[in-house]
């Protein structure tokens, strides 16, 4: 990293953003920015009906994994922009007994996928085919992931867990304003590729559902009933697999019944780090979130962040410098471990490496993101993901982030099956060997290959103390996910935003830096002009953005056992529901 040679500022760098107050509510459902208290279980998600579905399972004696399965399928109905059976993601589990594990159900490239499949004869990407159309669709993993987690750790019968989603799809739920923009685009999506989409999401295939109008999905209900009856095989074999594979074959896609039949989720050892006496558990690759989180925490552990002050200019400078270094390493090293066996994970997550990186940070001056150190910048990664967190009455915890990639994924619904397909293969590097300042990355760890999983920024995380979970957290937001989760963890551990104040940990304004481009984004509403001015005087470049992420978190008070759930108000229909 080269440093900018600016004159050091002579002003005092101790400006702290004033925090807004959070009041305690006696209800077991969140109200606005207040965290919801509970003496038992809790579910927080981006749709209140999905949180209620998970809570229903907890009420019936299910554990955290049972509730997580129910919530996933309910979100596939109520949050079609990101909830899914046609996508994939990651689950982190930490039991009250100290057991921790993870489940990788990231999508895979089909057997027929090739490294250059998006390129025309001129070597250029054909018609944005790595994001639009059936070549962008990966083999879905969500059903396999939920099934594998349930088989290992579930308690109630599988069919009971899918039932709330079947009801929501068959009986319907009120359409919301959050869906309107996408619904309005559907009449203009012409051609047979989108026939299933119009049939699934428009009345009689032509008319919009208005906000508040009951929206029913009968084809999706039937798909869910097959999953309910036959579990894993109800999606990857039989009628659903045939519908998907036939549609692919008839429209130029690659996924076959064989691709579906051989798909399996993976149980993986968690990525583990330690921060100020707390254990931090996250996803290993192909998620980059766990590695980046631990690397940044190792850097920041050497500073007294509480004394420096929450969201002061100096605090934001140190966060930015840790983000810059972790994201540079992310680009250089991380991909699907089944295709990249020599990733230096132990080194990247070691305390010694954190010390080395910290020693390269000037306390009062920004580093420069030196593209000569590694000739790369980042492809866009969609922010339309969703996260939910679950804790049961015994203290078992689950953190799940899953996605379709873009909002509503590919916008393609399999006719007769009712579910949206992902466009997740857009997370691969599409042009081998081409890395340039316009945003193209062609580095080897994340090139397309058959059966390979693309790199992800999803960061489901559980923080524990003395072997018991105390914080369950995650967020949507593309590459901003990693930094959103980091800031919530710091809010809890370093700044004491816990208990009835936990809502503030979720709601506080956030920043994002990802090495390249060398710009820090600030949520436009949350920082004082003085803080921004001092930050810029250190040599940083900044811009403003709208909301960053939509964190869904649960805090467990280790002294009282009280559970506090907070669904980020940045989520239009989010909700926390407790017992």
C-alpha positions as CSV (number, residue, x, y, z in Angstrom):
1,X,0.0,0.0,0.0
2,X,1.4,3.4,-0.9
3,X,0.5,6.3,1.4
4,X,-0.7,9.7,0.2
5,X,1.8,12.4,1.0
6,X,-0.6,15.0,2.3
7,X,0.2,17.3,5.2
8,X,-1.1,15.8,8.4
9,X,-4.1,17.7,9.8
10,X,-3.6,19.7,13.0
11,X,-7.2,19.6,14.2
12,X,-8.4,17.3,17.0
13,X,-9.8,14.0,15.7
14,X,-12.3,13.1,18.3
15,X,-15.6,14.0,16.8
16,X,-18.3,11.4,17.8
17,X,-21.7,11.0,16.1
18,X,-24.5,11.5,18.7
19,X,-26.5,8.3,19.0
20,X,-30.2,8.3,19.0
21,X,-32.1,6.8,22.0
22,X,-33.8,3.4,22.0
23,X,-36.7,2.7,24.4
24,X,-37.7,-0.7,25.7
25,X,-40.9,-2.2,24.4
26,X,-42.8,-4.9,26.4
27,X,-44.0,-6.6,23.3
28,X,-42.5,-9.7,21.7
29,X,-42.7,-8.0,18.3
30,X,-40.5,-5.2,17.1
31,X,-41.9,-1.7,16.9
32,X,-39.9,0.7,14.7
33,X,-36.3,0.9,15.8
34,X,-36.8,-0.7,19.2
35,X,-35.4,-4.2,19.8
36,X,-38.1,-6.8,20.7
37,X,-37.5,-8.6,24.0
38,X,-38.2,-12.3,24.6
39,X,-37.6,-14.8,27.4
40,X,-37.6,-17.6,24.8
41,X,-36.9,-17.9,21.1
42,X,-36.7,-15.2,18.5
43,X,-36.7,-14.9,14.7
44,X,-35.7,-11.8,12.8
45,X,-36.1,-11.6,9.0
46,X,-36.9,-9.2,6.1
47,X,-40.6,-10.2,6.1
48,X,-42.7,-10.3,9.2
49,X,-44.8,-13.2,7.9
50,X,-41.7,-15.3,7.5
51,X,-40.6,-14.4,11.0
52,X,-44.0,-15.5,12.2
53,X,-43.7,-18.8,10.4
54,X,-40.4,-19.4,12.1
55,X,-41.9,-18.4,15.5
56,X,-44.8,-20.7,14.9
57,X,-42.3,-23.6,14.7
58,X,-40.6,-22.5,17.9
59,X,-44.0,-22.4,19.6
60,X,-44.6,-26.0,18.5
61,X,-41.4,-27.2,20.2
62,X,-39.1,-26.9,17.2
63,X,-35.5,-25.9,17.7
64,X,-33.5,-23.1,16.0
65,X,-32.7,-25.2,12.9
66,X,-36.4,-26.2,12.5
67,X,-37.4,-22.6,12.7
68,X,-34.7,-21.6,10.2
69,X,-36.0,-24.1,7.7
70,X,-39.6,-22.8,8.1
71,X,-38.4,-19.2,7.7
72,X,-36.4,-20.0,4.6
73,X,-39.4,-21.5,2.8
74,X,-41.7,-18.8,4.0
75,X,-39.4,-16.1,2.6
76,X,-39.5,-18.0,-0.7
77,X,-43.2,-17.1,-0.8
78,X,-43.3,-13.6,0.8
79,X,-40.0,-12.1,-0.3
80,X,-39.6,-13.2,-3.9
81,X,-36.9,-10.6,-4.5
82,X,-34.4,-12.6,-2.4
83,X,-36.1,-15.4,-0.5
84,X,-36.0,-18.5,-2.6
85,X,-36.0,-22.2,-3.5
86,X,-34.2,-21.4,-6.8
87,X,-31.1,-19.8,-5.2
88,X,-28.5,-20.7,-2.6
89,X,-26.5,-19.4,0.4
90,X,-25.0,-20.3,3.7
91,X,-26.0,-21.3,7.3
92,X,-23.9,-20.9,10.5
93,X,-25.1,-22.9,13.6
94,X,-23.9,-22.6,17.2
95,X,-25.6,-24.7,19.8
96,X,-26.0,-23.9,23.5
97,X,-23.8,-26.9,24.1
98,X,-20.9,-25.3,22.3
99,X,-21.2,-27.2,19.0
100,X,-20.6,-25.1,15.9
101,X,-20.9,-26.0,12.3
102,X,-21.8,-24.5,8.9
103,X,-23.7,-25.5,5.8
104,X,-22.7,-24.4,2.3
105,X,-25.6,-24.5,-0.2
106,X,-24.1,-22.0,-2.7
107,X,-25.2,-22.7,-6.3
108,X,-23.0,-24.5,-8.7
109,X,-22.2,-24.2,-12.4
110,X,-23.7,-26.9,-14.6
111,X,-21.6,-29.8,-15.9
112,X,-21.7,-28.2,-19.3
113,X,-20.4,-24.8,-18.1
114,X,-17.1,-23.6,-19.6
115,X,-14.6,-20.9,-18.7
116,X,-15.4,-18.9,-21.9
117,X,-19.1,-19.6,-22.2
118,X,-20.2,-15.9,-21.9
119,X,-17.8,-14.8,-24.7
120,X,-18.4,-14.2,-28.4
121,X,-15.9,-14.7,-31.2
122,X,-14.4,-11.3,-30.4
123,X,-13.7,-12.3,-26.8
124,X,-16.3,-9.9,-25.5
125,X,-19.2,-10.8,-23.2
126,X,-22.3,-11.5,-25.4
127,X,-25.3,-9.4,-24.4
128,X,-24.6,-9.4,-20.7
129,X,-25.2,-13.1,-20.7
130,X,-23.3,-13.7,-17.4
131,X,-26.2,-11.8,-15.7
132,X,-29.2,-12.0,-18.1
133,X,-30.7,-15.2,-19.4
134,X,-30.4,-18.9,-18.6
135,X,-26.6,-19.1,-18.9
136,X,-26.4,-17.1,-15.7
137,X,-28.4,-19.6,-13.7
138,X,-26.6,-21.9,-11.3
139,X,-27.9,-25.2,-10.0
140,X,-30.0,-24.1,-7.0
141,X,-28.9,-25.1,-3.5
142,X,-31.4,-23.8,-1.0
143,X,-33.5,-27.0,-0.7
144,X,-30.5,-29.2,-0.3
145,X,-29.0,-26.9,2.3
146,X,-32.2,-26.8,4.4
147,X,-32.6,-30.6,4.1
148,X,-29.0,-31.3,5.1
149,X,-29.2,-29.0,8.1
150,X,-32.5,-30.5,9.2
151,X,-31.2,-34.1,8.8
152,X,-28.2,-33.3,11.0
153,X,-29.8,-31.0,13.7
154,X,-33.5,-30.8,13.2
155,X,-36.1,-31.9,15.7
156,X,-39.6,-31.7,14.3
157,X,-40.8,-33.6,11.2
158,X,-39.7,-32.0,7.9
159,X,-43.2,-31.8,6.6
160,X,-44.3,-29.6,9.5
161,X,-41.6,-27.1,8.7
162,X,-42.6,-26.6,5.1
163,X,-46.3,-26.4,5.9
164,X,-46.4,-22.6,6.8
165,X,-44.9,-21.8,3.4
166,X,-47.4,-24.0,1.6
167,X,-50.2,-22.1,3.4
168,X,-48.8,-18.8,2.5
169,X,-48.4,-19.7,-1.2
170,X,-51.8,-21.4,-1.5
171,X,-53.9,-19.0,0.6
172,X,-52.0,-15.9,-0.3
173,X,-50.7,-12.9,1.6
174,X,-51.0,-9.1,1.1
175,X,-48.9,-7.8,-1.7
176,X,-46.7,-4.9,-0.6
177,X,-45.3,-1.7,-2.0
178,X,-41.9,-3.3,-1.9
179,X,-42.9,-5.5,-4.9
180,X,-44.5,-2.8,-7.0
181,X,-41.5,-1.6,-9.0
182,X,-40.6,-5.1,-10.2
183,X,-44.2,-6.0,-10.9
184,X,-44.6,-2.9,-13.1
185,X,-41.7,-4.2,-15.2
186,X,-43.3,-7.5,-16.0
187,X,-45.7,-6.5,-18.8
188,X,-42.7,-5.3,-20.8
189,X,-40.9,-8.6,-20.5
190,X,-41.9,-10.2,-23.7
191,X,-41.1,-13.6,-25.1
192,X,-41.5,-17.2,-24.0
193,X,-38.6,-17.0,-21.5
194,X,-40.8,-14.8,-19.2
195,X,-44.2,-16.5,-19.8
196,X,-43.9,-18.3,-16.5
197,X,-42.9,-15.1,-14.7
198,X,-46.0,-13.2,-16.0
199,X,-48.2,-16.2,-15.1
200,X,-46.8,-16.4,-11.6
201,X,-46.8,-12.7,-10.6
202,X,-49.6,-11.0,-12.6
203,X,-53.3,-11.6,-12.4
204,X,-54.3,-13.6,-15.4
205,X,-50.8,-13.0,-16.6
206,X,-51.5,-9.4,-17.5
207,X,-52.6,-7.2,-14.5
208,X,-50.7,-6.0,-11.5
209,X,-51.5,-6.9,-7.9
210,X,-52.0,-3.7,-6.0
211,X,-50.5,-3.2,-2.5
212,X,-52.7,-4.9,0.0
213,X,-54.3,-7.2,-2.6
214,X,-54.1,-10.9,-1.8
215,X,-51.4,-12.5,-3.9
216,X,-51.6,-16.3,-4.4
217,X,-49.0,-18.6,-6.0
218,X,-50.6,-22.0,-6.8
219,X,-47.7,-23.4,-8.9
220,X,-45.3,-22.5,-6.1
221,X,-47.6,-24.2,-3.6
222,X,-47.4,-27.4,-5.6
223,X,-43.6,-27.2,-5.8
224,X,-43.5,-26.7,-2.0
225,X,-45.9,-29.7,-1.5
226,X,-43.5,-31.9,-3.4
227,X,-40.6,-30.6,-1.2
228,X,-42.8,-31.1,1.8
229,X,-43.6,-34.7,0.9
230,X,-40.2,-35.9,-0.5
231,X,-37.6,-33.6,1.0
232,X,-34.4,-33.2,-1.0
233,X,-35.7,-35.5,-3.8
234,X,-38.9,-33.4,-4.0
235,X,-36.8,-30.7,-5.7
236,X,-33.8,-32.4,-7.3
237,X,-35.7,-35.4,-8.7
238,X,-39.1,-36.1,-10.1
239,X,-41.6,-33.5,-11.4
240,X,-39.8,-30.3,-10.3
241,X,-36.5,-31.5,-11.7
242,X,-38.2,-32.5,-15.0
243,X,-39.9,-29.1,-15.3
244,X,-36.7,-27.2,-14.7
245,X,-34.5,-29.4,-17.0
246,X,-37.0,-29.4,-19.8
247,X,-37.3,-25.6,-19.7
248,X,-33.5,-25.3,-19.8
249,X,-33.2,-27.6,-22.7
250,X,-35.9,-25.8,-24.7
251,X,-34.6,-22.3,-24.1
252,X,-30.8,-22.7,-24.4
253,X,-29.9,-23.3,-20.7
254,X,-27.3,-25.8,-19.4
255,X,-28.8,-27.3,-16.3
256,X,-30.0,-30.9,-16.7
257,X,-31.7,-33.5,-14.6
258,X,-28.2,-35.0,-14.0
259,X,-27.0,-31.6,-12.6
260,X,-29.9,-31.5,-10.2
261,X,-29.6,-35.2,-9.2
262,X,-25.9,-34.8,-8.2
263,X,-26.2,-31.5,-6.3
264,X,-25.4,-31.8,-2.6
265,X,-24.9,-29.2,0.1
266,X,-21.8,-29.4,2.2
267,X,-21.3,-29.3,5.9
268,X,-18.1,-27.4,6.7
269,X,-16.0,-26.5,9.7
270,X,-16.7,-22.9,10.7
271,X,-14.2,-20.1,10.1
272,X,-13.2,-19.1,13.6
273,X,-11.6,-16.0,15.1
274,X,-11.2,-14.4,18.5
275,X,-11.9,-10.7,19.3
276,X,-11.4,-9.2,22.8
277,X,-12.2,-12.6,24.4
278,X,-15.2,-13.3,22.2
279,X,-15.4,-16.2,19.7
280,X,-16.5,-15.2,16.1
281,X,-17.9,-18.0,13.9
282,X,-18.5,-17.4,10.2
283,X,-18.5,-19.1,6.8
284,X,-15.3,-20.4,5.2
285,X,-14.9,-20.2,1.3
286,X,-16.6,-20.0,-1.1
287,X,-17.9,-17.2,1.2
288,X,-15.3,-14.5,1.6
289,X,-17.2,-13.0,4.5
290,X,-15.7,-15.0,7.4
291,X,-12.1,-14.5,6.3
292,X,-12.5,-10.8,5.8
293,X,-14.3,-10.3,9.1
294,X,-11.7,-12.1,11.1
295,X,-8.9,-10.3,9.3
296,X,-10.4,-6.9,10.0
297,X,-11.2,-7.7,13.6
298,X,-7.5,-8.8,14.1
299,X,-6.4,-5.4,12.8
300,X,-8.9,-3.4,14.9
301,X,-8.2,-5.3,18.1
302,X,-5.0,-3.3,18.5
303,X,-6.9,0.0,18.9
304,X,-9.1,1.2,21.8
305,X,-12.2,1.8,19.7
306,X,-14.3,2.6,22.7
307,X,-12.1,5.5,23.7
308,X,-11.6,6.6,20.1
309,X,-15.4,7.0,19.9
310,X,-18.2,5.5,17.9
311,X,-18.3,6.9,14.3
312,X,-15.8,9.6,15.1
313,X,-13.6,10.6,12.1
314,X,-10.6,8.7,13.6
315,X,-12.8,5.6,14.2
316,X,-14.0,5.7,10.6
317,X,-10.5,6.1,9.3
318,X,-9.3,3.0,11.1
319,X,-12.3,1.0,9.9
320,X,-11.6,2.1,6.3
321,X,-7.9,1.1,6.5
322,X,-8.9,-2.4,7.8
323,X,-11.5,-2.7,5.1
324,X,-9.0,-1.7,2.4
325,X,-6.5,-4.4,3.4
326,X,-9.1,-7.2,3.8
327,X,-10.7,-6.6,0.5
328,X,-7.4,-6.5,-1.3
329,X,-6.7,-10.0,0.1
330,X,-10.2,-11.1,-0.8
331,X,-9.5,-10.3,-4.5
332,X,-6.2,-12.0,-4.6
333,X,-6.8,-15.3,-2.8
334,X,-10.3,-16.4,-2.3
335,X,-12.6,-18.7,-4.4
336,X,-14.2,-22.1,-4.2
337,X,-11.9,-24.3,-2.1
338,X,-12.7,-27.4,-4.1
339,X,-10.9,-25.7,-7.0
340,X,-8.4,-23.6,-5.0
341,X,-6.9,-25.9,-2.5
342,X,-3.9,-23.7,-1.6
343,X,-5.7,-20.6,-0.3
344,X,-3.7,-19.1,2.7
345,X,-6.6,-19.0,5.1
346,X,-4.6,-19.7,8.2
347,X,-2.2,-16.8,7.4
348,X,-5.0,-14.4,6.5
349,X,-6.9,-15.0,9.7
350,X,-3.9,-15.1,12.1
351,X,-3.2,-12.6,14.8
352,X,0.4,-12.2,13.5
353,X,-0.9,-11.1,10.1
354,X,-3.3,-8.7,11.7
355,X,-0.4,-7.2,13.5
356,X,1.5,-6.8,10.3
357,X,-1.3,-5.1,8.5
358,X,-1.9,-2.8,11.5
359,X,1.7,-1.7,11.4
360,X,1.2,-0.4,7.8
361,X,-1.7,1.9,8.9
362,X,-0.9,5.6,9.5
363,X,-3.1,6.8,12.4
364,X,-3.8,10.1,10.7
365,X,-3.4,9.6,7.0
366,X,-5.2,7.4,4.4
367,X,-3.3,4.7,2.5
368,X,-3.7,4.5,-1.2
369,X,-5.4,1.5,-2.8
370,X,-2.5,0.6,-5.1
371,X,-3.8,-1.2,-8.1
372,X,-0.2,-1.9,-9.1
373,X,0.1,-4.2,-6.1
374,X,-2.5,-6.4,-7.6
375,X,-3.9,-5.5,-11.0
376,X,-7.6,-5.8,-10.1
377,X,-10.9,-4.1,-9.4
378,X,-14.3,-5.5,-8.6
379,X,-17.2,-6.6,-10.6
380,X,-20.6,-5.4,-9.4
381,X,-22.2,-7.8,-6.9
382,X,-25.9,-7.4,-6.4
383,X,-27.2,-6.1,-3.1
384,X,-30.5,-8.0,-3.3
385,X,-29.9,-10.7,-0.8
386,X,-31.7,-11.5,2.4
387,X,-30.6,-12.6,5.9
388,X,-32.4,-14.0,8.9
389,X,-31.4,-14.9,12.4
390,X,-32.9,-17.5,14.8
391,X,-32.5,-18.3,18.5
392,X,-34.6,-21.0,20.3
393,X,-35.5,-21.2,24.0
394,X,-32.6,-23.4,24.7
395,X,-30.1,-20.9,23.4
396,X,-29.2,-22.6,20.1
397,X,-28.6,-20.1,17.3
398,X,-28.7,-20.1,13.5
399,X,-27.6,-17.4,11.1
400,X,-28.6,-17.7,7.4
401,X,-27.9,-15.6,4.4
402,X,-29.2,-16.7,1.0
403,X,-30.0,-15.1,-2.3
404,X,-31.0,-15.1,-6.0
405,X,-28.2,-12.6,-6.8
406,X,-30.1,-9.7,-8.5
407,X,-33.4,-8.6,-7.0
408,X,-35.8,-11.4,-8.2
409,X,-32.7,-13.2,-9.6
410,X,-32.9,-13.8,-13.3
411,X,-36.6,-12.7,-13.3
412,X,-37.3,-16.1,-15.0
413,X,-39.9,-18.5,-13.5
414,X,-40.0,-22.1,-14.5
415,X,-43.4,-22.6,-16.1
416,X,-45.6,-24.8,-13.9
417,X,-43.2,-24.7,-11.0
418,X,-43.8,-21.1,-9.8
419,X,-40.3,-20.2,-8.5
420,X,-37.8,-17.7,-9.7
421,X,-34.3,-18.8,-10.9
422,X,-31.1,-17.2,-9.7
423,X,-28.6,-15.5,-11.9
424,X,-25.8,-16.3,-9.4
425,X,-23.1,-17.3,-12.0
426,X,-22.7,-13.5,-12.6
427,X,-20.4,-13.7,-9.5
428,X,-17.8,-15.6,-11.5
429,X,-15.0,-13.7,-13.3
430,X,-16.4,-13.9,-16.9
431,X,-13.3,-13.1,-19.1
432,X,-10.3,-15.2,-18.2
433,X,-7.1,-13.1,-17.9
434,X,-8.7,-9.7,-18.3
435,X,-8.5,-7.4,-15.3
436,X,-8.8,-3.6,-15.9
437,X,-9.8,-0.3,-14.4
438,X,-13.3,-0.5,-15.9
439,X,-14.3,-3.1,-13.4
440,X,-13.4,-6.4,-15.1
441,X,-11.7,-9.1,-13.1
442,X,-10.2,-12.2,-14.7
443,X,-8.1,-13.7,-11.9
444,X,-8.0,-17.5,-11.7
445,X,-9.5,-18.3,-8.3
446,X,-13.0,-17.3,-9.4
447,X,-13.2,-18.3,-13.1
448,X,-16.1,-20.5,-14.4
449,X,-15.7,-24.2,-14.2
450,X,-18.2,-27.2,-14.2
451,X,-19.6,-27.9,-10.7
452,X,-17.7,-24.8,-9.3
453,X,-19.4,-22.4,-6.8
454,X,-18.8,-18.7,-7.4
455,X,-17.2,-16.5,-4.7
456,X,-19.6,-14.8,-2.3
457,X,-19.7,-11.9,0.2
458,X,-22.4,-13.4,2.3
459,X,-21.4,-13.2,6.0
460,X,-23.7,-15.0,8.3
461,X,-22.0,-14.7,11.7
462,X,-22.4,-15.9,15.3
463,X,-20.5,-14.4,18.2
464,X,-20.1,-16.5,21.4
465,X,-18.7,-16.1,24.8
466,X,-17.7,-19.0,27.1
467,X,-19.2,-21.5,24.6
468,X,-22.6,-19.9,24.3
469,X,-24.0,-17.6,21.5
470,X,-24.6,-14.0,22.4
471,X,-25.0,-12.4,18.9
472,X,-26.5,-13.7,15.7
473,X,-26.1,-11.4,12.8
474,X,-26.0,-11.0,9.0
475,X,-27.2,-8.7,6.2
476,X,-27.9,-8.4,2.5
477,X,-26.0,-5.9,0.5
478,X,-23.5,-7.4,-2.0
479,X,-19.9,-6.6,-1.0
480,X,-21.2,-4.2,1.6
481,X,-22.4,-7.2,3.6
482,X,-19.0,-7.8,5.1
483,X,-18.6,-4.3,6.4
484,X,-22.2,-4.0,7.6
485,X,-21.8,-7.1,9.8
486,X,-18.4,-5.9,11.0
487,X,-19.9,-2.6,12.2
488,X,-22.7,-4.3,14.1
489,X,-20.3,-6.6,15.8
490,X,-18.2,-3.6,16.9
491,X,-21.3,-1.8,18.0
492,X,-22.1,-4.6,20.4
493,X,-18.6,-5.6,21.7
494,X,-16.8,-2.2,21.7
495,X,-19.6,0.2,22.1
496,X,-22.0,-1.7,24.4
497,X,-25.1,-1.5,22.3
498,X,-26.7,-4.5,24.0
499,X,-29.9,-5.4,25.8
500,X,-32.6,-2.8,25.3
501,X,-30.1,-0.7,23.3
502,X,-29.5,-3.5,20.8
503,X,-31.7,-1.8,18.2
504,X,-29.1,1.0,18.0
505,X,-26.4,-1.5,17.0
506,X,-28.6,-2.4,14.0
507,X,-29.8,1.1,13.1
508,X,-26.6,3.1,13.5
509,X,-25.2,4.6,10.2
510,X,-22.6,2.7,8.3
511,X,-19.8,3.1,5.8
512,X,-18.2,0.9,3.2
513,X,-14.8,0.7,1.5
514,X,-13.8,-2.3,-0.7
515,X,-10.2,-1.4,-1.7
516,X,-11.1,-0.5,-5.3
517,X,-12.5,1.8,-6.3
518,X,-10.7,3.9,-3.6
519,X,-13.8,5.6,-2.4
520,X,-15.7,5.3,0.9
521,X,-19.5,5.4,0.8
522,X,-21.4,7.0,3.7
523,X,-25.1,6.6,4.4
524,X,-26.3,10.1,3.5
525,X,-28.4,10.7,6.6
526,X,-26.1,9.5,9.4
527,X,-22.9,11.5,9.7
528,X,-22.3,15.2,10.7
529,X,-20.6,17.6,8.3
530,X,-17.7,18.0,10.8
531,X,-17.0,14.3,10.9
532,X,-17.0,14.1,7.1
533,X,-14.7,17.1,6.8
534,X,-12.2,15.6,9.3
535,X,-12.3,12.3,7.5
536,X,-11.6,13.9,4.2
537,X,-8.7,15.9,5.7
538,X,-7.0,12.5,6.3
539,X,-6.8,11.9,2.5
540,X,-10.0,9.8,2.0
541,X,-12.4,10.2,-0.9
542,X,-16.0,9.7,0.0
543,X,-19.5,9.7,-1.6
544,X,-23.0,9.4,-0.2
545,X,-25.4,6.5,-0.7
546,X,-28.8,5.5,0.6
547,X,-29.3,2.7,3.0
548,X,-26.4,0.1,3.4
549,X,-27.6,-3.4,4.0
550,X,-30.5,-4.6,6.1
551,X,-29.1,-6.3,9.2
552,X,-31.2,-8.9,11.0
553,X,-29.8,-9.6,14.5
554,X,-30.5,-11.2,17.8
555,X,-28.6,-10.5,21.1
556,X,-28.7,-12.9,24.0
557,X,-27.9,-11.3,27.4
558,X,-25.4,-13.8,29.0
559,X,-26.4,-12.6,32.5
560,X,-30.2,-12.6,32.3
561,X,-30.9,-14.9,29.4
562,X,-33.1,-12.2,27.9
563,X,-33.2,-12.3,24.1
564,X,-33.4,-9.1,22.0
565,X,-34.3,-9.2,18.4
566,X,-33.9,-6.3,15.9
567,X,-35.0,-6.2,12.3
568,X,-33.3,-3.4,10.5
569,X,-35.8,-0.6,9.5
570,X,-34.0,-0.4,6.2
571,X,-36.0,-3.5,5.3
572,X,-39.5,-2.5,4.1
573,X,-41.4,-5.5,5.5
574,X,-38.9,-6.7,8.1
575,X,-39.9,-8.0,11.5
576,X,-38.7,-9.5,14.7
577,X,-40.9,-12.1,16.5
578,X,-40.3,-13.6,19.9
579,X,-41.9,-15.9,22.4
